[in-house]
């Protein structure tokens, strides 16, 4: 039996961990070694460490941050790195009848995976730029907040009473535009891939859809794509309390054309996303 492969692709902070957690509970093999939970993702990242490490290696080899939070950068995959990717895929296909992986940096290498896995299916996770950018900024600020809370009593007091709100405003002013550019970069990679794929090769969803109708997505994966899965309610993994609040970004974006481009990308996704 030919191995079935599911590529789960989506920008950082778009709900890919949440949805991969759900698929894991439905019975999909999503990696033998998964990235552990941490403060920014308390229920776990559900990222296959093998893919994470090779993606970080490629980014570092191009002189870029391993985080993958980049834009307007040309990425080159060396022959050595390409062979490592092929080896990872060969082992997966040899050992599993069905498997998939989630790792946000995958979005930057979709053209490479399209060549390496011509029979793969693509589960694309989308989330609006306001929510993603706010979540990224919150993650940075929360790290800063935890750092101050480990300091002396008077430093913590000064932080809480005077500096915390000021630092948050400064963070939005200095980083919001950068993260909008990253969101645009990732989602342009996704849109470029969707234009190449046949309609039966992809499914575009968000966690809002899964909240309302997870059985619709489950049945598509099982009946149309033929993955052998057992239904597990999405509500069992979804936690409303983990969804960060969304603030308006316009006051922090100097280049208004960025917001227009982001909104145009969101509009283009509407013709791909699975209907409720």
KOLKEPA-973013 format. One line per 5 residues: number of its first residue (from 1); for each residue x, y, z of N, C-alpha, C. Coordinates in nm, 3 decimals, padded with zeros to 5 digits. Example, Ala and Ser with C-alpha at 12.3 -4.5 7.8 and 13.67 -1.06 7.14 Angstrom:
! residues 2
1 = 01.319 -00.569 00.780 01.230 -00.450 00.780 01.320 -00.330 00.780  01.285 -00.225 00.708 01.367 -00.106 00.714 01.290 00.003 00.787
This chain:
! residues 276
1 = 00.084 -00.121 00.000 00.000 00.000 00.000 00.087 00.125 00.000  00.055 00.219 -00.088 00.134 00.342 -00.098 00.111 00.430 00.025  00.219 00.489 00.075 00.210 00.575 00.192 00.137 00.705 00.157  00.045 00.744 00.245 -00.027 00.871 00.227 00.040 00.977 00.313  00.061 01.093 00.255 00.133 01.200 00.325 00.049 01.326 00.332
6 = 00.043 01.386 00.450 -00.029 01.511 00.471 00.070 01.619 00.515  00.082 01.722 00.435 00.166 01.838 00.470 00.074 01.943 00.533  00.100 01.972 00.661 00.019 02.069 00.735 00.096 02.200 00.736  00.047 02.298 00.664 00.123 02.421 00.643 00.045 02.543 00.688  00.112 02.629 00.761 00.049 02.754 00.805 00.151 02.841 00.875
11 = 00.127 02.969 00.874 00.214 03.067 00.940 00.221 03.040 01.090  00.333 03.079 01.151 00.345 03.076 01.297 00.222 03.142 01.361  00.177 03.086 01.473 00.066 03.141 01.553 -00.067 03.141 01.476  -00.083 03.046 01.386 -00.206 03.038 01.308 -00.297 02.924 01.350  -00.259 02.851 01.454 -00.340 02.739 01.498 -00.293 02.605 01.445
16 = -00.174 02.601 01.385 -00.125 02.474 01.330 -00.099 02.371 01.439  -00.048 02.415 01.555 -00.025 02.322 01.666 -00.157 02.264 01.714  -00.256 02.348 01.727 -00.387 02.307 01.773 -00.447 02.202 01.680  -00.441 02.228 01.551 -00.501 02.138 01.453 -00.421 02.009 01.440  -00.289 02.018 01.452 -00.208 01.896 01.446 -00.229 01.811 01.571
21 = -00.249 01.875 01.685 -00.285 01.805 01.807 -00.414 01.725 01.784  -00.512 01.788 01.724 -00.639 01.721 01.693 -00.618 01.602 01.600  -00.539 01.621 01.495 -00.514 01.511 01.400 -00.438 01.397 01.466  -00.347 01.432 01.556 -00.274 01.331 01.632 -00.373 01.244 01.712  -00.472 01.307 01.774 -00.573 01.233 01.850 -00.665 01.153 01.757
26 = -00.677 01.196 01.632 -00.756 01.121 01.535 -00.680 01.000 01.480  -00.550 00.993 01.510 -00.472 00.876 01.470 -00.369 00.898 01.363  -00.344 01.024 01.324 -00.241 01.050 01.223 -00.103 01.050 01.288  -00.008 00.982 01.226 00.130 00.985 01.270 00.190 01.121 01.232  00.225 01.204 01.332 00.274 01.340 01.305 00.419 01.358 01.350
31 = 00.488 01.248 01.381 00.629 01.256 01.418 00.661 01.169 01.536  00.777 01.105 01.531 00.819 01.019 01.641 00.877 01.101 01.755  00.938 01.213 01.724 00.996 01.302 01.825 00.939 01.442 01.803  00.857 01.487 01.898 00.787 01.614 01.883 00.847 01.718 01.977  00.847 01.843 01.930 00.896 01.955 02.011 00.811 01.967 02.136
36 = 00.877 01.980 02.250 00.806 01.983 02.378 00.730 02.114 02.397  00.634 02.108 02.487 00.557 02.227 02.522 00.647 02.329 02.591  00.609 02.455 02.582 00.678 02.560 02.657 00.578 02.669 02.692  00.627 02.781 02.744 00.536 02.887 02.792 00.450 02.943 02.679  00.503 02.946 02.556 00.427 03.005 02.446 00.330 02.907 02.382
41 = 00.344 02.778 02.417 00.255 02.677 02.360 00.241 02.565 02.463  00.156 02.587 02.562 00.153 02.502 02.680 00.100 02.362 02.654  00.022 02.344 02.547 -00.030 02.212 02.515 00.061 02.136 02.418  00.174 02.197 02.382 00.267 02.132 02.291 00.261 02.192 02.152  00.374 02.186 02.081 00.383 02.240 01.946 00.342 02.139 01.840
46 = 00.357 02.009 01.872 00.330 01.902 01.778 00.409 01.921 01.648  00.534 01.965 01.666 00.626 01.982 01.553 00.723 01.866 01.548  00.735 01.805 01.431 00.831 01.697 01.410 00.972 01.757 01.416  01.050 01.715 01.515 01.183 01.773 01.538 01.276 01.752 01.420  01.260 01.642 01.347 01.347 01.618 01.231 01.330 01.727 01.126
51 = 01.205 01.762 01.096 01.182 01.868 00.998 01.222 02.004 01.055  01.195 02.026 01.183 01.235 02.151 01.247 01.386 02.174 01.234  01.464 02.071 01.266 01.610 02.086 01.264 01.664 02.112 01.124  01.611 02.041 01.024 01.663 02.062 00.888 01.622 02.199 00.836  01.502 02.246 00.871 01.461 02.380 00.830 01.549 02.487 00.895
56 = 01.578 02.470 01.023 01.667 02.564 01.092 01.806 02.561 01.030  01.852 02.443 00.994 01.985 02.430 00.932 01.990 02.503 00.798  01.886 02.489 00.718 01.882 02.557 00.587 01.881 02.708 00.607  01.800 02.755 00.700 01.793 02.899 00.726 01.928 02.952 00.773  01.991 02.882 00.866 02.123 02.924 00.915 02.226 02.922 00.803
61 = 02.216 02.822 00.715 02.308 02.813 00.603 02.295 02.928 00.505  02.177 02.992 00.506 02.153 03.110 00.423 02.181 03.240 00.499  02.237 03.226 00.620 02.269 03.344 00.701 02.148 03.411 00.762  02.041 03.332 00.785 01.916 03.388 00.836 01.883 03.332 00.973  01.796 03.400 01.045 01.755 03.354 01.176 01.684 03.219 01.168
66 = 01.721 03.123 01.251 01.654 02.993 01.249 01.505 02.999 01.281  01.459 03.109 01.339 01.317 03.123 01.370 01.231 03.118 01.244  01.291 03.156 01.131 01.215 03.160 01.007 01.125 03.281 00.994  01.131 03.373 01.089 01.048 03.493 01.082 01.119 03.595 00.993  01.108 03.573 00.864 01.183 03.649 00.764 01.090 03.696 00.653
71 = 01.140 03.787 00.570 01.067 03.828 00.450 01.168 03.880 00.348  01.129 03.873 00.222 01.212 03.922 00.111 01.352 03.861 00.111  01.361 03.734 00.140 01.490 03.665 00.139 01.484 03.546 00.045  01.589 03.530 -00.034 01.597 03.415 -00.124 01.662 03.298 -00.049  01.595 03.186 -00.049 01.645 03.070 00.022 01.699 02.967 -00.076
76 = 01.819 02.918 -00.047 01.879 02.813 -00.128 01.896 02.687 -00.044  01.850 02.575 -00.097 01.866 02.446 -00.031 01.983 02.375 -00.099  02.089 02.349 -00.022 02.208 02.285 -00.080 02.179 02.139 -00.117  02.264 02.080 -00.200 02.248 01.940 -00.238 02.254 01.850 -00.115  02.343 01.883 -00.023 02.357 01.805 00.101 02.227 01.810 00.182
81 = 02.171 01.930 00.197 02.046 01.945 00.273 01.930 01.877 00.202  01.929 01.884 00.070 01.824 01.818 -00.008 01.828 01.667 00.013  01.949 01.611 00.017 01.962 01.467 00.040 01.917 01.430 00.181  01.940 01.518 00.277 01.893 01.491 00.414 01.740 01.491 00.418  01.679 01.583 00.346 01.533 01.585 00.338 01.479 01.457 00.275
86 = 01.543 01.416 00.167 01.500 01.293 00.100 01.512 01.173 00.193  01.618 01.169 00.273 01.639 01.057 00.365 01.529 01.055 00.472  01.493 01.171 00.526 01.386 01.179 00.626 01.256 01.126 00.566  01.226 01.170 00.445 01.101 01.128 00.379 01.102 00.978 00.349  01.215 00.925 00.304 01.223 00.782 00.274 01.192 00.697 00.397
91 = 01.249 00.736 00.511 01.226 00.661 00.635 01.079 00.667 00.675  01.020 00.786 00.664 00.878 00.801 00.700 00.791 00.711 00.611  00.817 00.712 00.483 00.733 00.638 00.389 00.755 00.487 00.403  00.874 00.448 00.446 00.903 00.306 00.466 00.831 00.251 00.588  00.816 00.334 00.691 00.766 00.285 00.819 00.618 00.314 00.844
96 = 00.559 00.410 00.771 00.421 00.449 00.800 00.335 00.447 00.674  00.217 00.385 00.686 00.122 00.385 00.575 00.061 00.524 00.554  00.053 00.600 00.663 00.003 00.737 00.654 00.076 00.821 00.759  00.114 00.938 00.719 00.190 01.024 00.809 00.180 01.168 00.760  00.219 01.258 00.847 00.220 01.399 00.810 00.306 01.475 00.908
101 = 00.321 01.602 00.885 00.398 01.683 00.979 00.351 01.827 00.974  00.377 01.894 01.084 00.351 02.036 01.096 00.479 02.103 01.144  00.519 02.207 01.077 00.634 02.288 01.118 00.621 02.417 01.038  00.593 02.531 01.102 00.558 02.653 01.028 00.657 02.693 00.917  00.786 02.666 00.938 00.886 02.702 00.837 00.867 02.623 00.708
106 = 00.788 02.518 00.714 00.755 02.441 00.593 00.703 02.532 00.483  00.630 02.638 00.522 00.574 02.731 00.423 00.683 02.789 00.332  00.801 02.807 00.385 00.911 02.867 00.309 00.971 02.770 00.208  00.938 02.641 00.222 00.998 02.537 00.137 00.892 02.455 00.063  00.775 02.512 00.043 00.666 02.436 -00.019 00.702 02.390 -00.160
111 = 00.774 02.473 -00.234 00.812 02.432 -00.370 00.905 02.310 -00.368  00.994 02.305 -00.269 01.084 02.190 -00.253 01.004 02.064 -00.221  00.911 02.074 -00.129 00.831 01.957 -00.091 00.738 01.914 -00.204  00.695 02.009 -00.284 00.611 01.974 -00.399 00.686 01.883 -00.495  00.816 01.908 -00.509 00.900 01.824 -00.595 00.929 01.689 -00.530
116 = 00.953 01.689 -00.397 00.992 01.567 -00.327 00.874 01.474 -00.299  00.755 01.531 -00.285 00.637 01.452 -00.248 00.522 01.484 -00.344  00.533 01.440 -00.469 00.431 01.477 -00.569 00.291 01.425 -00.538  00.279 01.322 -00.454 00.147 01.269 -00.422 00.089 01.319 -00.291  00.155 01.412 -00.227 00.110 01.459 -00.095 -00.018 01.541 -00.104
121 = -00.092 01.542 00.006 -00.206 01.630 00.022 -00.165 01.745 00.114  -00.228 01.860 00.095 -00.191 01.981 00.170 -00.309 02.030 00.253  -00.291 02.028 00.384 -00.388 02.089 00.474 -00.332 02.226 00.512  -00.392 02.330 00.458 -00.344 02.467 00.477 -00.425 02.533 00.588  -00.354 02.589 00.685 -00.418 02.657 00.798 -00.397 02.807 00.782
126 = -00.505 02.882 00.776 -00.493 03.027 00.760 -00.551 03.098 00.882  -00.495 03.212 00.911 -00.544 03.298 01.018 -00.518 03.442 00.979  -00.609 03.532 01.010 -00.597 03.671 00.970 -00.472 03.736 01.029  -00.422 03.835 00.956 -00.294 03.897 00.995 -00.303 03.968 01.130  -00.419 04.028 01.161 -00.431 04.097 01.290 -00.410 04.000 01.406
131 = -00.472 03.884 01.399 -00.461 03.786 01.507 -00.320 03.730 01.516  -00.260 03.700 01.401 -00.125 03.642 01.400 -00.023 03.740 01.455  -00.026 03.863 01.405 00.073 03.962 01.448 00.057 03.994 01.596  -00.066 04.007 01.642 -00.089 04.029 01.785 -00.036 03.913 01.868  -00.055 03.790 01.820 -00.007 03.673 01.893 00.145 03.669 01.897
136 = 00.209 03.704 01.787 00.356 03.709 01.785 00.409 03.814 01.881  00.348 03.930 01.881 00.390 04.038 01.970 00.367 04.000 02.116  00.256 03.934 02.142 00.225 03.890 02.278 00.330 03.790 02.326  00.372 03.700 02.237 00.474 03.601 02.275 00.604 03.669 02.314  00.645 03.769 02.237 00.768 03.843 02.268 00.753 03.916 02.401
141 = 00.638 03.983 02.418 00.617 04.060 02.540 00.608 03.970 02.663  00.543 03.856 02.649 00.532 03.763 02.762 00.669 03.713 02.806  00.759 03.690 02.710 00.897 03.650 02.745 00.965 03.761 02.824  00.944 03.885 02.780 01.002 04.000 02.849 00.944 04.012 02.990  00.814 03.994 03.002 00.745 04.003 03.130 00.798 03.897 03.228
146 = 00.814 03.774 03.180 00.866 03.668 03.267 01.008 03.697 03.312  01.086 03.758 03.223 01.224 03.793 03.258 01.227 03.894 03.373  01.143 03.996 03.366 01.139 04.097 03.473 01.088 04.039 03.604  00.995 03.944 03.595 00.937 03.887 03.716 01.035 03.797 03.791  01.147 03.764 03.729 01.250 03.686 03.797 01.354 03.774 03.865
151 = 01.340 03.905 03.854 01.439 03.997 03.909 01.403 04.037 04.053  01.477 04.133 04.107 01.459 04.174 04.246 01.321 04.237 04.267  01.283 04.248 04.394 01.151 04.300 04.428 01.130 04.440 04.373  01.226 04.530 04.391 01.209 04.669 04.347 01.208 04.680 04.195  01.286 04.594 04.127 01.283 04.594 03.980 01.147 04.547 03.931
156 = 01.093 04.444 03.995 00.960 04.394 03.958 00.853 04.500 03.982  00.865 04.570 04.093 00.767 04.674 04.127 00.771 04.788 04.024  00.890 04.832 03.992 00.906 04.938 03.893 00.851 04.894 03.758  00.877 04.768 03.723 00.827 04.713 03.597 00.674 04.714 03.595  00.613 04.668 03.701 00.468 04.656 03.706 00.399 04.792 03.706
161 = 00.455 04.887 03.784 00.388 05.016 03.801 00.417 05.116 03.690  00.536 05.110 03.632 00.575 05.216 03.540 00.615 05.169 03.400  00.694 05.064 03.392 00.758 05.033 03.265 00.680 04.936 03.177  00.595 04.853 03.233 00.531 04.746 03.157 00.447 04.799 03.041  00.358 04.892 03.069 00.272 04.947 02.963 00.354 05.022 02.859
166 = 00.457 05.093 02.905 00.545 05.167 02.813 00.618 05.072 02.719  00.670 04.962 02.774 00.743 04.865 02.693 00.652 04.797 02.591  00.527 04.773 02.630 00.433 04.710 02.537 00.408 04.803 02.419  00.385 04.930 02.446 00.362 05.025 02.337 00.484 05.034 02.246  00.603 05.036 02.306 00.725 05.045 02.226 00.742 04.921 02.138
171 = 00.710 04.806 02.193 00.720 04.682 02.116 00.631 04.688 01.993  00.508 04.731 02.010 00.417 04.742 01.896 00.469 04.842 01.793  00.523 04.954 01.840 00.574 05.055 01.747 00.695 05.005 01.668  00.779 04.925 01.730 00.904 04.883 01.665 00.893 04.751 01.590  00.796 04.665 01.628 00.793 04.530 01.571 00.668 04.495 01.490
176 = 00.560 04.568 01.507 00.434 04.531 01.441 00.450 04.525 01.289  00.512 04.628 01.232 00.529 04.633 01.087 00.614 04.516 01.037  00.717 04.483 01.112 00.803 04.370 01.075 00.723 04.241 01.066  00.639 04.216 01.166 00.563 04.091 01.168 00.454 04.088 01.061  00.400 04.203 01.024 00.306 04.206 00.912 00.377 04.161 00.784
181 = 00.499 04.207 00.766 00.577 04.167 00.647 00.603 04.016 00.647  00.630 03.961 00.765 00.653 03.817 00.775 00.524 03.742 00.741  00.411 03.788 00.794 00.282 03.726 00.763 00.258 03.727 00.612  00.285 03.839 00.549 00.267 03.850 00.404 00.357 03.749 00.331  00.482 03.740 00.372 00.578 03.648 00.309 00.528 03.504 00.315
186 = 00.491 03.459 00.434 00.446 03.321 00.450 00.322 03.293 00.367  00.227 03.383 00.371 00.101 03.357 00.303 00.111 03.372 00.152  00.207 03.448 00.104 00.233 03.451 -00.040 00.291 03.317 -00.086  00.378 03.257 -00.005 00.430 03.124 -00.037 00.315 03.024 -00.047  00.222 03.033 00.046 00.107 02.941 00.046 00.021 02.963 -00.078
191 = -00.009 03.089 -00.109 -00.093 03.118 -00.225 -00.026 03.073 -00.355  00.103 03.092 -00.364 00.175 03.048 -00.484 00.163 02.897 -00.502  00.168 02.822 -00.391 00.153 02.677 -00.399 00.010 02.638 -00.435  -00.088 02.705 -00.376 -00.227 02.674 -00.407 -00.257 02.693 -00.556  -00.194 02.791 -00.618 -00.216 02.814 -00.761 -00.160 02.701 -00.847
196 = -00.061 02.628 -00.793 -00.001 02.516 -00.867 -00.078 02.386 -00.848  -00.145 02.372 -00.734 -00.209 02.247 -00.699 -00.347 02.234 -00.764  -00.388 02.109 -00.786 -00.525 02.082 -00.827 -00.615 02.091 -00.705  -00.741 02.121 -00.725 -00.832 02.146 -00.614 -00.844 02.025 -00.521  -00.828 01.903 -00.576 -00.840 01.783 -00.494 -00.715 01.755 -00.412
201 = -00.610 01.837 -00.428 -00.485 01.814 -00.356 -00.472 01.898 -00.229  -00.564 01.992 -00.207 -00.550 02.079 -00.090 -00.684 02.100 -00.021  -00.672 02.138 00.106 -00.787 02.178 00.186 -00.741 02.297 00.270  -00.812 02.407 00.262 -00.776 02.529 00.335 -00.879 02.552 00.444  -00.833 02.557 00.569 -00.923 02.570 00.683 -00.866 02.668 00.786
206 = -00.945 02.699 00.887 -00.896 02.768 01.006 -00.962 02.704 01.127  -00.915 02.737 01.246 -00.970 02.670 01.363 -01.113 02.716 01.393  -01.153 02.829 01.339 -01.292 02.873 01.356 -01.387 02.775 01.287  -01.348 02.728 01.167 -01.427 02.628 01.096 -01.434 02.499 01.177  -01.321 02.458 01.235 -01.318 02.333 01.310 -01.402 02.341 01.437
211 = -01.410 02.460 01.496 -01.498 02.478 01.612 -01.643 02.446 01.577  -01.684 02.489 01.457 -01.823 02.472 01.416 -01.849 02.336 01.352  -01.754 02.289 01.272 -01.782 02.171 01.191 -01.657 02.087 01.169  -01.604 02.034 01.277 -01.484 01.951 01.263 -01.512 01.822 01.187  -01.637 01.774 01.192 -01.670 01.649 01.120 -01.661 01.668 00.969
216 = -01.687 01.788 00.922 -01.676 01.816 00.778 -01.531 01.798 00.732  -01.437 01.852 00.811 -01.295 01.838 00.777 -01.251 01.692 00.794  -01.292 01.632 00.905 -01.257 01.492 00.932 -01.304 01.401 00.818  -01.428 01.417 00.775 -01.483 01.333 00.668 -01.411 01.352 00.536  -01.364 01.475 00.512 -01.288 01.500 00.389 -01.155 01.424 00.392
221 = -01.086 01.432 00.505 -00.958 01.362 00.518 -00.977 01.211 00.507  -01.083 01.160 00.565 -01.106 01.016 00.569 -01.168 00.963 00.439  -01.272 01.030 00.392 -01.347 00.978 00.277 -01.287 01.018 00.143  -01.250 01.143 00.129 -01.198 01.191 00.000 -01.051 01.157 -00.016  -00.972 01.181 00.088 -00.828 01.158 00.078 -00.786 01.018 00.124
226 = -00.873 00.947 00.192 -00.846 00.809 00.227 -00.756 00.785 00.347  -00.743 00.884 00.436 -00.665 00.863 00.558 -00.747 00.780 00.656  -00.683 00.681 00.716 -00.751 00.593 00.812 -00.747 00.659 00.950  -00.855 00.728 00.985 -00.859 00.806 01.108 -00.984 00.769 01.188  -00.977 00.797 01.318 -01.092 00.778 01.406 -01.134 00.914 01.460
231 = -01.263 00.943 01.454 -01.310 01.076 01.492 -01.282 01.107 01.640  -01.228 01.226 01.661 -01.203 01.280 01.794 -01.249 01.425 01.790  -01.332 01.465 01.883 -01.390 01.599 01.878 -01.284 01.708 01.892  -01.288 01.805 01.803 -01.195 01.917 01.809 -01.212 01.997 01.938  -01.332 01.996 01.992 -01.359 02.072 02.114 -01.278 02.019 02.233
236 = -01.233 01.895 02.222 -01.154 01.837 02.331 -01.012 01.895 02.337  -00.965 01.958 02.229 -00.830 02.017 02.230 -00.834 02.169 02.224  -00.947 02.224 02.180 -00.958 02.370 02.166 -00.981 02.435 02.302  -00.904 02.540 02.331 -00.919 02.615 02.456 -00.930 02.763 02.425  -01.046 02.818 02.448 -01.071 02.959 02.419 -00.975 03.049 02.496
241 = -00.936 03.006 02.616 -00.851 03.089 02.702 -00.712 03.111 02.644  -00.670 03.023 02.550 -00.536 03.036 02.492 -00.533 03.129 02.371  -00.648 03.177 02.327 -00.654 03.267 02.212 -00.630 03.410 02.259  -00.527 03.472 02.207 -00.488 03.606 02.254 -00.581 03.714 02.200  -00.591 03.821 02.278 -00.677 03.931 02.236 -00.612 04.004 02.119
246 = -00.695 04.068 02.037 -00.649 04.132 01.915 -00.661 04.283 01.928  -00.552 04.353 01.902 -00.551 04.499 01.904 -00.538 04.553 01.762  -00.589 04.673 01.741 -00.577 04.738 01.611 -00.430 04.769 01.584  -00.384 04.739 01.462 -00.242 04.761 01.430 -00.217 04.890 01.351  -00.321 04.949 01.297 -00.301 05.065 01.209 -00.219 05.178 01.273
251 = -00.238 05.208 01.402 -00.158 05.316 01.461 -00.008 05.286 01.464  00.029 05.160 01.448 00.170 05.121 01.460 00.236 05.091 01.326  00.160 05.103 01.217 00.213 05.070 01.084 00.232 05.200 01.005  00.356 05.231 00.973 00.385 05.353 00.898 00.350 05.338 00.750  00.375 05.219 00.696 00.351 05.193 00.554 00.211 05.136 00.536
256 = 00.117 05.221 00.497 -00.023 05.179 00.483 -00.040 05.074 00.374  00.051 05.072 00.277 00.038 04.974 00.168 00.054 04.831 00.219  00.125 04.813 00.332 00.140 04.679 00.390 00.005 04.624 00.435  -00.074 04.708 00.500 -00.205 04.664 00.546 -00.296 04.634 00.427  -00.285 04.714 00.323 -00.366 04.690 00.203 -00.328 04.556 00.140
261 = -00.197 04.527 00.135 -00.152 04.400 00.078 -00.199 04.283 00.163  -00.190 04.296 00.294 -00.235 04.189 00.383 -00.384 04.163 00.364  -00.463 04.268 00.352 -00.608 04.251 00.334 -00.639 04.189 00.199  -00.562 04.224 00.096 -00.581 04.163 -00.036 -00.552 04.013 -00.032  -00.448 03.975 00.043 -00.414 03.832 00.058 -00.527 03.760 00.129
266 = -00.581 03.820 00.235 -00.694 03.758 00.306 -00.812 03.739 00.212  -00.838 03.837 00.127 -00.949 03.826 00.032 -00.925 03.716 -00.069  -00.801 03.699 -00.111 -00.770 03.593 -00.208 -00.789 03.455 -00.147  -00.760 03.442 -00.019 -00.778 03.313 00.048 -00.925 03.271 00.052  -01.016 03.368 00.046 -01.158 03.337 00.057 -01.206 03.242 -00.052
271 = -01.143 03.246 -00.168 -01.187 03.157 -00.277 -01.133 03.016 -00.262  -01.040 02.997 -00.167 -00.983 02.864 -00.142 -01.037 02.798 -00.016  -01.074 02.878 00.083 -01.105 02.822 00.215 -01.233 02.740 00.211  -01.232 02.632 00.285 -01.347 02.542 00.292 -01.466 02.613 00.353  -01.581 02.602 00.290 -01.702 02.669 00.339 -01.754 02.599 00.463
276 = -01.818 02.676 00.550 -01.877 02.619 00.672 -01.986 02.518 00.635
